[in-house]
Amino acid sequence: MGLEQKNKVWIIGHKNPDTDSICAAIAYTELKNQISKEHHYEAKRAGSVNEETKYVLEYFHMKEPELVTDVGAQIKDISFRRTAGVTDHISLKRAWELMKTENVVTLPVTDANNRLRGLIVTSDIATSYMDVYDNRILATAKTPYKNIVETLDGMILAGNEHAYFVKGKVVVATSSPEWMEEFVEDDDLVILGNRLESQMMAVENNASCLVICSGFAVSQEVIDAANKRDCVIIGTPYDTFTAARLINQSMPIKYFMTKKDLIGFDVEDYLDDVKEVMSKVRHRDFPVVDENNNYIGMISRRNLLNTQKKKVILVDHNEKAQAVDGIMGAEIVEIIDHHRLGSLETISPVFFRNQPLGCTSTIIFQMYEENGIEVTKEIAGLLCAAIISDTLMFRSPTCTAVDRAAAEKLAIIAGIDIEILAKNMFQAGSDFKRKTPKEIFYQDFKTFSAGEYNFGVAQLSAMSREEVETVKEKLKDYIKIVLNERKLDMIFVMLTDIIEESTILISEGEDADEMIGRAFSAKRETDGYLLKGVVSRKKQLIPALMAAMQE
């Protein structure tokens, strides 16, 4: 991993993010990049942006943070071997030399476009040397003559070095010329010494290549005869035995490399998945490719020992169930929140700022002021909109005087009217006509645990009772699907009327009605309970339900 990747920190809110979660991440990113030069901070989001938040971002000309669905460590987060790929035409000997130089047992084979073609390992080279008894394999492997020259430390004395040995067998000619005539056939490769008669006999018998050993000179007569018949002559300093022993190492690795069913990884793959694959396969090294399937390096088990976890700052939540996937595989360095203490655990101490305010963005604004950093017009607009959203324009019981004062100060900086912005935001967020039940439900949904129960609560805000009833009809059947899909004990949906400051609570789950009955003295209406004055999930609904579940 490069220095830039190591110093990168993501600031991210919870799954199914609301306006506060998105705006707090953007605003805190801006602040951190101004006050800290050690790291580079980036705002991210863990889910889709809802319509209210989209309106806010467009109004203040801000881009949506990039979506991140998992913060677990990936291959790109670790240092792995950047071994260069080799062409499939190189000799086995050359591959062996590269392996010794690089101190590796596997070489990646790539084409001219850097696409992975195969892998060659030391056992492949051992097989070519120890288990091959076919004297025609050099031709079967279509061995380039230049490979033979390189392997035998030789030189071309006649013929075309760019040609290939594609027919015939390998013959070691140690007998008399008369006997050679019996076993040297068309297109054979003949290894011999300095006997002129044997050399001429091999050429006249249409050998495709002569290998002259021990550095012996070759007469011009033999060279001319060879050129007339397109016969290649190679001179080598090695003796006949050594040349015969080495020549199979001139075969191209293409013939021995593994081409099919290659097991490799993408640079974006998560290390948990990589470890699982490695545990089932006995390979020592695995190729790594990029998003365009271009080869970039090799990874082994030992590379996984020094994993550099992604650094993240969590805003507007501190519950594991609400955090982005893979959070336990990341390094949490800060948490900025205004909710109850949740279930997240960290390995090392972290900076944790949690205040009983109506909105995380109020805390972020305080941090701007504490650090003496000027809030831009756009950031002020985002922070103000987040406070309006989380406090339902100061109607929520979670709203404090600090939240209201912050919003009013931010509105002046941003040059906005709070009531007009609030009305437009809430109308954008309550336009449910074109949305599916799933899109509506997951606009603002969180899961919780209390006692033996795991339950979820969604909240939707509307500007009138008519809108509340419309949403209720869309969701009353869908929440049964969510209950089964998420394997929860209960589902609750708060349909909050902002103007009337009341909520219709619909639910699903075997014990849901009993818990509502314990928690509230509420009048049951068709398909739901009317909770007058209840508009806050955090301060009014969750504590009451949890108390009921823990009785």
C-alpha positions in Angstrom: 0.0 0.0 0.0 1.3 3.5 -0.9 1.7 6.3 1.5 -1.4 8.0 0.1 -3.6 5.0 0.8 -2.2 4.6 4.3 -3.0 8.2 5.2 -6.6 8.1 3.8 -9.5 8.3 6.3 -13.1 7.8 5.3 -15.9 9.7 7.2 -19.1 7.8 6.9 -22.6 7.7 8.4 -25.0 4.8 9.0 -26.8 2.6 6.5 -30.0 4.0 5.0 -28.5 7.5 5.7 -30.7 10.5 6.5 -29.9 14.1 5.9 -27.9 14.5 9.1 -25.8 11.4 8.3 -24.8 12.7 4.9 -24.4 16.4 5.8 -22.4 15.7 8.9 -20.0 13.5 6.9 -19.4 16.2 4.3 -19.0 19.0 6.8 -16.7 17.0 9.1 -14.5 16.0 6.1 -14.1 19.7 5.2 -13.2 20.5 8.8 -10.7 17.6 9.3 -8.9 18.4 6.0 -8.3 22.0 7.3 -7.1 21.2 10.8 -5.1 18.0 10.1 -2.3 17.6 7.5 -1.3 14.1 8.5 -4.2 12.4 6.8 -6.5 13.0 3.8 -10.2 12.7 4.7 -13.0 11.7 2.3 -16.7 11.7 2.9 -18.5 8.5 2.0 -22.1 7.1 2.3 -23.2 3.6 3.3 -26.5 3.6 1.4 -28.8 5.4 -1.0 -29.5 9.1 -0.5 -33.2 9.9 0.1 -35.2 12.5 -1.7 -35.0 15.1 1.2 -31.2 14.8 1.2 -31.0 15.0 -2.6 -32.9 18.2 -2.4 -30.6 19.6 0.2 -27.4 18.6 -1.7 -28.8 20.1 -5.0 -29.9 23.3 -3.3 -26.4 23.9 -1.9 -24.6 22.6 -5.0 -22.9 19.8 -3.2 -22.1 16.3 -4.7 -23.3 13.1 -3.1 -20.5 11.3 -1.3 -19.3 8.1 -3.0 -21.1 4.9 -2.0 -19.2 2.4 0.1 -20.9 -0.9 0.9 -18.0 -2.5 2.8 -15.0 -1.1 4.7 -13.3 -4.5 5.2 -9.6 -4.7 4.1 -9.1 -5.4 0.4 -6.1 -6.7 -1.6 -5.4 -3.1 -2.6 -4.9 -2.2 1.1 -1.9 -4.5 1.5 1.6 -4.7 0.0 1.9 -7.6 -2.4 4.7 -8.6 -4.9 4.7 -6.7 -8.1 6.5 -9.4 -10.1 6.5 -8.5 -13.8 4.8 -10.8 -16.2 6.8 -12.8 -18.8 6.0 -13.8 -22.3 5.0 -17.4 -23.0 7.9 -17.8 -25.5 10.7 -17.6 -23.0 12.6 -20.8 -22.3 12.2 -23.0 -19.2 15.9 -22.2 -18.4 15.2 -18.4 -18.6 12.1 -18.9 -16.3 14.2 -20.8 -13.8 16.8 -18.0 -13.8 14.1 -15.4 -13.2 12.7 -17.4 -10.3 16.1 -17.6 -8.7 16.7 -13.9 -9.2 13.3 -12.9 -7.8 13.4 -15.6 -5.2 9.9 -16.9 -6.2 8.4 -20.2 -7.2 5.7 -18.9 -9.5 5.9 -16.6 -12.6 2.9 -15.0 -14.2 2.7 -15.3 -18.0 1.1 -12.3 -19.8 0.4 -11.2 -23.3 1.3 -8.0 -25.1 -1.7 -6.3 -23.5 -0.7 -7.4 -20.0 -3.6 -9.8 -19.8 -2.9 -13.0 -17.7 -2.3 -16.0 -20.0 -1.1 -18.5 -17.4 1.3 -19.5 -14.6 4.6 -21.4 -14.6 5.8 -22.9 -11.3 9.0 -24.7 -10.3 7.2 -28.0 -10.4 6.5 -27.5 -14.1 10.2 -27.0 -14.8 11.0 -30.1 -12.7 8.4 -32.1 -14.8 10.1 -31.0 -18.0 13.5 -32.2 -16.8 12.6 -35.3 -14.8 9.5 -36.8 -16.4 9.9 -36.2 -20.1 11.4 -39.1 -22.2 9.9 -38.1 -25.6 12.7 -37.2 -28.0 10.1 -35.3 -30.2 8.9 -33.0 -27.4 11.2 -30.2 -28.5 9.3 -30.0 -31.8 5.9 -30.7 -30.2 6.5 -27.6 -28.0 7.4 -25.6 -31.1 10.7 -24.4 -29.7 12.2 -21.2 -31.1 15.8 -21.6 -32.3 16.7 -18.5 -30.4 15.6 -20.3 -27.2 18.0 -23.1 -28.0 20.8 -20.6 -28.7 20.2 -18.9 -25.4 19.9 -22.1 -23.4 23.2 -23.5 -24.8 25.0 -20.2 -24.6 25.6 -20.5 -28.3 25.5 -18.6 -31.5 23.8 -18.9 -34.9 26.3 -20.0 -37.6 23.7 -20.6 -40.4 20.0 -20.2 -40.9 17.2 -18.1 -39.4 17.3 -17.9 -35.6 13.7 -16.6 -35.6 12.4 -19.8 -37.0 10.9 -22.7 -34.9 11.8 -26.3 -34.5 8.4 -27.9 -35.2 9.1 -31.3 -36.7 11.4 -34.2 -36.1 13.3 -35.6 -33.1 16.4 -34.8 -31.2 19.4 -37.0 -32.2 22.8 -37.3 -30.6 25.2 -38.3 -33.4 28.2 -40.0 -31.8 28.5 -42.9 -34.3 30.0 -43.1 -37.9 28.5 -41.1 -40.8 27.4 -44.4 -42.4 25.3 -45.4 -39.4 23.9 -41.9 -39.0 22.3 -42.3 -42.5 20.1 -45.0 -41.0 18.6 -43.0 -38.1 18.8 -39.2 -39.0 15.5 -38.4 -40.7 14.0 -35.3 -42.3 13.6 -32.3 -40.0 15.6 -33.8 -37.1 17.7 -31.7 -34.7 21.2 -33.3 -34.6 23.7 -32.8 -31.7 27.2 -33.6 -32.9 30.9 -32.8 -32.7 33.6 -31.7 -35.2 33.5 -34.5 -37.8 33.0 -32.9 -41.2 31.5 -36.1 -42.7 28.9 -36.3 -39.9 28.0 -32.7 -40.3 27.5 -33.0 -44.0 25.6 -36.2 -43.7 23.1 -34.6 -41.3 22.6 -31.6 -43.7 22.2 -33.9 -46.7 19.6 -36.0 -44.7 17.5 -32.8 -44.4 18.1 -32.2 -40.7 16.4 -28.9 -39.7 19.1 -28.0 -37.2 22.7 -29.0 -36.2 24.1 -28.2 -32.8 27.9 -28.3 -33.0 29.4 -28.9 -29.5 32.6 -28.0 -27.7 33.1 -24.7 -29.6 34.4 -26.5 -32.7 34.6 -24.5 -35.9 32.3 -25.3 -38.8 33.6 -25.2 -42.3 32.3 -22.8 -44.9 31.4 -25.8 -47.0 29.0 -27.1 -44.3 27.6 -23.5 -43.7 26.9 -23.0 -47.4 25.2 -26.4 -47.7 23.1 -25.7 -44.6 22.0 -22.3 -46.0 20.9 -23.9 -49.3 18.6 -26.3 -47.4 17.4 -23.8 -44.8 19.1 -25.8 -42.1 20.0 -23.9 -38.9 23.5 -24.4 -37.4 24.1 -23.5 -33.8 27.6 -23.5 -32.2 27.8 -24.1 -28.4 30.8 -24.2 -26.0 29.2 -27.2 -24.1 30.2 -30.8 -24.8 27.8 -33.3 -26.3 26.5 -34.6 -23.0 25.9 -31.2 -21.5 24.1 -29.9 -24.6 21.9 -33.0 -24.7 21.1 -32.5 -21.0 20.3 -28.8 -21.4 18.4 -28.7 -24.7 15.0 -29.6 -23.2 15.2 -26.5 -21.1 15.0 -24.4 -24.2 11.3 -25.3 -24.7 9.0 -22.4 -24.3 7.1 -22.2 -21.0 3.9 -22.0 -23.1 3.9 -25.8 -23.4 4.2 -26.5 -19.7 2.4 -23.5 -18.0 -1.1 -23.8 -16.4 -3.6 -22.0 -18.6 -7.0 -23.2 -17.5 -8.9 -22.9 -14.2 -6.4 -20.3 -12.9 -7.2 -19.2 -9.3 -6.5 -15.5 -8.8 -8.0 -12.4 -7.3 -9.2 -8.9 -8.2 -7.4 -6.0 -6.4 -10.9 -5.0 -5.1 -11.5 -8.4 -3.4 -12.0 -8.4 0.3 -9.3 -10.2 2.4 -11.9 -12.3 4.3 -12.9 -13.9 0.9 -9.3 -14.2 -0.2 -8.4 -16.1 3.0 -11.3 -18.5 2.5 -10.2 -19.3 -1.0 -6.5 -19.7 0.0 -7.5 -22.1 2.8 -9.0 -24.5 0.3 -6.1 -24.4 -2.3 -2.5 -25.4 -1.8 -1.0 -22.9 -4.2 1.8 -20.8 -2.8 1.2 -17.7 -5.0 -1.9 -16.3 -6.7 -2.1 -13.7 -9.5 -3.8 -10.3 -8.8 -5.6 -8.4 -11.6 -7.2 -4.9 -11.7 -10.8 -3.9 -12.6 -9.9 -4.2 -16.3 -8.5 -7.7 -15.8 -4.9 -6.5 -16.4 -2.3 -8.4 -14.4 -0.7 -6.3 -11.6 1.1 -8.7 -9.2 1.2 -11.8 -7.1 -0.1 -12.4 -3.6 0.7 -15.2 -1.1 -0.5 -16.1 2.4 2.4 -14.2 4.0 1.2 -11.0 2.4 -1.9 -11.2 4.5 0.0 -11.0 7.8 0.6 -7.2 7.5 -2.8 -6.0 6.6 -3.3 -2.3 6.7 -6.9 -1.8 7.8 -9.0 1.1 6.4 -9.3 4.0 8.8 -12.8 5.3 9.3 -14.6 8.0 11.3 -18.2 7.2 12.1 -20.8 10.0 12.3 -24.4 9.9 13.5 -24.2 6.4 14.8 -22.3 4.0 17.1 -24.2 0.8 16.7 -22.7 -2.2 14.8 -26.0 -3.1 13.3 -26.3 0.4 11.7 -22.7 0.6 10.5 -21.5 -0.1 7.1 -20.6 -3.8 6.3 -17.1 -4.9 7.3 -16.8 -2.3 10.1 -15.2 -4.9 12.4 -12.4 -5.3 9.9 -11.7 -1.6 9.8 -9.8 0.7 12.2 -12.3 3.1 13.8 -10.4 6.3 14.7 -13.2 8.6 15.8 -17.0 8.6 16.5 -19.1 11.7 16.5 -22.7 11.0 17.6 -25.7 12.2 19.5 -27.5 8.8 20.1 -27.4 6.3 23.0 -24.2 4.3 23.4 -24.5 1.2 21.2 -22.7 -2.1 20.5 -19.6 -1.1 18.6 -16.2 -2.2 20.1 -12.8 -0.9 19.1 -9.4 -2.5 19.4 -7.6 0.8 20.4 -8.9 3.9 22.2 -10.6 6.3 19.9 -11.8 9.9 20.0 -15.5 9.6 20.9 -17.6 12.7 21.1 -21.2 12.0 22.1 -23.5 14.8 23.2 -27.3 14.8 24.1 -28.2 17.1 21.3 -30.8 16.9 18.6 -28.4 16.5 15.7 -24.9 15.4 14.9 -24.4 18.4 12.7 -24.9 20.7 15.7 -21.8 19.0 17.2 -19.9 19.4 14.0 -20.7 23.2 14.0 -19.4 23.4 17.6 -16.2 21.8 16.4 -15.8 24.4 13.7 -16.2 27.2 16.2 -13.8 25.5 18.7 -11.1 25.2 16.1 -11.6 28.8 14.8 -12.5 27.5 11.3 -14.8 29.7 9.2 -17.9 27.9 7.9 -18.5 28.4 4.2 -21.9 29.3 2.9 -22.4 25.8 1.4 -21.3 23.9 4.5 -23.5 26.2 6.7 -26.5 25.4 4.5 -25.9 21.6 4.9 -25.5 21.8 8.6 -28.6 23.9 9.0 -30.6 21.6 6.8 -29.4 18.6 8.9 -30.6 20.3 12.1 -33.9 21.1 10.6 -34.4 17.5 9.4 -33.3 15.8 12.6 -35.4 18.1 14.9 -38.4 18.3 12.6 -37.8 22.1 12.5 -37.4 22.2 16.3 -40.7 20.3 17.0 -38.9 17.1 18.2 -38.4 16.7 21.9 -34.7 15.9 21.1 -34.2 19.5 20.0 -32.3 21.6 22.5 -31.7 25.3 22.7 -28.2 24.6 21.4 -29.6 23.0 18.2 -31.9 25.9 17.6 -29.2 28.6 18.2 -26.8 26.7 15.9 -29.4 26.5 13.1 -30.3 30.2 13.3 -26.6 31.2 13.2 -26.0 28.8 10.3 -29.0 30.2 8.4 -27.5 33.7 8.5 -24.2 32.4 7.2 -26.0 30.4 4.4 -28.4 33.2 3.6 -31.5 31.1 3.9 -34.9 31.3 5.5 -35.4 28.3 7.9 -39.1 27.9 7.4 -39.0 28.0 3.6 -36.1 25.6 3.5 -37.8 23.3 6.0 -41.1 23.3 4.0 -39.3 22.5 0.7 -37.2 19.8 2.3 -40.1 18.0 3.9 -42.2 18.2 0.8 -39.3 16.7 -1.2 -39.0 13.9 1.3 -42.7 13.1 1.5 -43.2 12.8 -2.2 -44.0 9.0 -2.1 -46.2 8.7 -5.2 -43.5 7.4 -7.6 -41.6 5.3 -5.1 -41.9 1.6 -4.4 -42.6 0.3 -0.9 -39.0 -0.8 -0.6 -37.7 2.6 -1.5 -40.0 4.3 0.9 -39.3 1.9 3.8 -35.5 2.1 3.6 -35.4 5.9 3.5 -34.7 5.9 7.2 -34.5 2.4 8.8 -32.4 1.3 11.8 -32.1 -1.9 13.7 -31.7 -2.4 17.5 -31.4 -5.0 20.2 -33.0 -5.2 23.6 -33.1 -8.2 25.8 -33.8 -11.3 23.7 -35.3 -9.2 20.9 -33.9 -7.9 17.6 -36.1 -5.3 16.0 -36.1 -2.6 13.4 -37.7 0.9 13.3 -38.3 3.0 10.2 -39.5 6.6 10.3 -41.2 8.6 7.6 -42.2 12.2 7.9 -45.1 13.7 6.0 -46.7 17.2 5.8 -50.3 16.0 6.3 -52.5 13.2 7.6 -53.5 12.3 4.0 -49.9 11.7 3.1 -49.5 9.5 6.2 -52.4 7.4 5.2 -51.1 7.0 1.7 -47.8 5.7 3.0 -49.4 3.4 5.5 -51.3 1.7 2.7 -48.1 1.2 0.7 -46.2 -0.3 3.6 -48.6 -2.4 5.6 -47.9 -5.6 3.6 -44.3 -4.8 2.8 -43.2 -4.8 6.4 -44.1 -8.5 6.6 -41.6 -9.2 3.8 -38.9 -7.2 5.7 -39.6 -9.1 8.9 -38.8 -12.4 7.2 -35.9 -11.1 5.0 -34.1 -9.5 7.9 -34.9 -12.3 10.4 -36.1 -9.8 13.0 -38.5 -10.4 15.8 -40.5 -7.1 15.3 -40.8 -4.3 12.8 -42.1 -0.8 13.7 -42.8 2.0 11.3 -43.3 5.6 12.5 -45.5 7.6 10.1 -44.9 11.1 11.5 -47.2 14.0 10.7 -44.9 17.0 11.1 -47.6 19.6 11.3 -49.8 17.8 13.7 -46.8 16.6 15.7 -48.1 13.0 16.0 -47.2 9.6 14.7 -49.2 6.6 13.5 -47.2 3.5 14.5 -47.7 0.4 12.4 -46.0 -2.9 13.2 -45.4 -6.5 12.4 -44.2 -9.4 14.6 -45.7 -11.8 17.1 -45.0 -9.6 20.2 -45.2 -6.2 18.5 -48.7 -5.3 19.7 -47.9 -6.4 23.3 -44.8 -4.2 23.3 -46.6 -1.2 22.0 -49.3 -1.7 24.7 -46.7 -1.9 27.4 -44.8 1.2 26.1 -47.7 3.6 25.3 -51.2 4.3 26.3 -52.2 4.5 22.7 -55.5 4.4 20.8 -55.4 1.7 18.2 -56.7 2.8 14.8 -57.1 0.8 11.6 -53.8 -0.9 11.0 -51.9 1.2 13.6 -51.6 3.2 16.8 -52.0 6.9 17.1 -49.2 8.4 19.2 -50.0 12.0 19.9 -46.9 14.2 20.6 -44.6 11.4 19.6 -42.3 12.5 16.8 -38.8 11.3 17.9 -37.6 7.8 17.3 -34.5 8.4 19.4 -35.9 10.0 22.5 -39.6 8.9 22.6 -40.1 5.6 20.7 -36.9 3.6 21.2 -36.5 4.1 25.0 -40.1 3.2 25.6 -40.0 0.1 23.5 -36.7 -1.1 25.0 -38.0 -0.6 28.5 -41.0 -2.7 27.5 -38.9 -5.5 26.0 -36.6 -5.6 29.0 -39.4 -5.9 31.6 
